[in-house]
């Protein structure tokens, strides 16, 4: 079961898109100084299923993209949600992951439009830092 928290419209995470961002619970990476360490607990938040997606997209009706902060540790469940969003709403899909690009299958990568990879390492900064280890792919 996927659980999520902190649904919000965001404007900077995916360039040129208004995104519904969802923090997915259960992250196994536990990056030092993570800004959402409470989401490491897989039971934190509310269940994310098809009905919940419908409610969220009714509420956030002006988005052009759905961005998942994590969820790849439950890849089959994430794929089910992604496929539903693509089929019913024809929205773009983004994923922020602490894993590297090689973690993902080619089949999965075809399902998403944007991907941020790399663990957060405080000394290297985030995507806006010239020293970051994180990469953003379209």
Order of alpha helices (4+ residues) and beta strands (2+ residues): beta-beta-beta-alpha-beta-alpha-beta-alpha-beta-beta
